Amino acid sequence: MSSGFDYDLVIIGAGVGGHGAALHAAHYGLKTAIIEAGDMGGTCVNRGCIPSKALLAASGKVRELRNAHHLKSLGIQIGGVEFEREAIANHANNLVSKIQGDLTNSLKRLGVDIIRGWGKIAGSQKVNVMTDSGDKTITAQNIILSPGSVPFVPPGIEIDGKTVFTSDQGVKLESLPQWIAIIGSGYIGLEFSDVYTALGCEVTMIEALDVLMPGFDRDIAKLAERVLITPRDIETKVGIYAKRVIPGSPVVIELADFQTKEDLDVLEVDACLVATGRIPVTKNLGLESVGVELDKRNFIPVNDGMEVLSGGEVVPNLYAIGDANGKMMLAHAASAQGIIAVENILGKNKTVDYRSIPAAAFTHPEVSYVGLTETAAQELGLAEGFEIGTSKSYFKGNSKALAENEADGIAKVIYRSDTGEVLGVHIFGAHASSLIHEASAAVANRQSVKDLAYLVHAHPTLSEVLDEAYKRAIAS
């Protein structure tokens, strides 16, 4: 692209976002370097998506094989099912090692330079790298910041990594406590409750807000609670927060009312998982050297093209992607942003369509969604002058779900009443994380239920729950 620089592009952070950006840049022939101080692959590969899905896969098999009632309904009988905690943990660790190696090798194959050390901006188009062998400064035509995030630990909670821990340690499955408290009922808390209960642990779930699963559509959350929480060995405390958590044996948790802050109870449990969200790793990046201030939540301000902003103005040649900009804290969103940043470096003027990016919780059954919740859609309709419609279909009316005796589930479509444009889709049920992508494409293309209702789906498949929801939308 240019002469006089060490690289066309330097990326700080080799998580999923940085990796995706590096591959895209290399594909276009940009001389690229990626800087990483920790584990290649970042949170997703090492402490997030990948190991947690390995644990969910193994524990899900245990749950399935121990569900004598379900198996008997299919005409199957199985004796006692045993498992080894260490072997399940090793399955997750081995998967991490493989994917980490694959990621590193894919960068090397395409000629991306991997620099190990802490990278920070040292002025316009300059990056300083602190390595074991000393500091060095490199220059770049463009810089992408992709430093990621870490678990948020609220005040009053003390982490020891053994008895009180975050998802970072939880994915290692170093123990199976008889009784574990999980603070937070978002997707991280839900997934870990799925793992722990499948492997025989008792769970107390503590949610500060006044409903469980506060980030999910209410219709989905209500059914999910009936299936994922109520019948399992899970006690719930809603509208209550952990004022203080003291590690040890037992772990002591002081509970208080979230609204009034009044002390309520003291729990003594074997372990405590803190699943209260994530915060960006945006300190010590040298942003002050180019006049950039973090916002009030410590995110890096960016525009829709991923360009970093200072006082609302674009900082030339500097981009920020992934959890660090706070737009959408999902691994695949970071990857999409990385690709968009590279496209804009190449002068193509592209933006990310966040509404069409799906998300999922890999519980048994799964939860997935794309686009707006019903509440958000109603607010948009109020602002823009249109009414919304909703339609629902149920897995209990789906032939494939019935054949597999997996009839707990719902698909909900939210759309504009006038044009039929799909605004959001929410699914709870078997394979929801895969089913959502048809809906994601519909949202991305701003398709109408009036057209989608006439698509033909293979029969019998689970995808027909969406087909039915679209058809019900035009019949209403």
C-alpha positions, 0 to 999 in steps of 0.5 A: 500500500505504501512505502516508508512503513514497516507494515501496511497493517499492525493489529494489536490482539490475536483473538478471533477479531484480530485473527479475522482481520489479519487473514482478510488483510493478508488475502489482499496482499497487505504486509501484516503483523499481529501482536499478542501478549497472552494466548493466541486466539484470545478469550474465545479460543482459550477461555470462552466459546471453544472450551465451554462448548466442549464441556457442554457437548460432553456434559450434554451427552451425560444428561441425555444418557441419564435421562431414562424417561426420555430414552424409554420413550424411544424404546431404549434402556441403558444401565448406569452412566459413568464419567470422568471429570478429568477426561471431560476437562482434558477434552476441552483442553485438547480442543483449545490446543488444537484450535490455537495451533490451527489459528497460529498456523493459518497466520504463518501460512499467509505470511502474517508476522506474529510478534509476542509482547504487549503492544501499545500506540506510540504516536501516529502510525507507531506501535511500541512492543514490550517483549521479553527481550526489550522494547521495540517500535514499529511503524504501520500505515494502519493500526487495528486495536483488538485487545478484547475483554475480561470478566467483570467482577463486581465490588465486594466479590473476592476471587481466589480462582479455586473456590470463587472464580470466573468463566476463565477458570470455570472452563478448566473444570478443575472440580465438581463442587457439590453445591455451587452458586452462580452469580448472573443468569445471562448466557454464561451463567445459563451455560455453566448451570447446564454443565454443572447440573448435568454432572450432578452439582446443585446450583443456586442462581443469583440474579440482581435484576427482577427477572431471570435471563434479563437479556432474552425475549420474555416469551423465550425466557419464560419457556426456557426457565420452565425447561432449563431451570425449574425441573433441574437442581437449581434454586433461584434468587431474583432481585437479589445481589451478592453484596460480598463473597468470601472465598474458602471452605465454605464460600460465604455469600452475603445477599442483599435486596438489589433495590433497597440494599437491605441485607437478606441472607448468608449462603454457605456453598462449596464454590461460586462462579461469577458470571456478571458480564465482561469489561474491555481491556483498554488501559495501557494501550497508549491511546493518549498519545493520539488524543483518544479518551475512552468513554465512560464505560472504558470502551474505545469510541468508534464510528460505523466503519470501526475508525477510532474517534477523538472528540467525535472526529476520526483519528487517521489510520486507527481502528478498534474492533471487538469487545474493546469498542463495546458495539456487540460483545460476541466473537463473531461480531469481532471477526465481522468488524475486523473484516469491515475495518480492513475493507475500509482501510482499502477504501471500500466504505463498508459498515457492520449490520449489527441487527443481522448478527445472531447470538446463541446460548448452547444450553440443552435445548439451545437459545438463539436470537437475531435482530430486535426483541419485541420491546425494542421493536415496539420502541422503534415502531413508535419512533418511526411510525409503524406497528409491529406484529408477532407470530409464534410456532412450537416445536411440539407441532414439528414432526422432526422434533416429535420423532426425536422426542425433543418437543420443548421449544418455540420460534417467535418472529417479530415483523413490521405489520405494514411491510412484513419486514422481519425485525427479529427472530427468537428460538428456544429448542433443539439446534436453535443455534443452527436454525437461527441463520436462516432468520439472520439472512432474512434480517440481513436482506430486510426480507418480508414474511410475505415472501418468506412464507412461500419458501419451501423447507425440507420435510420433516426438518426442524427448520419447519418451525420457522416456516410455520412461524412465517406462514402464521404471520401472513395468516394473522 
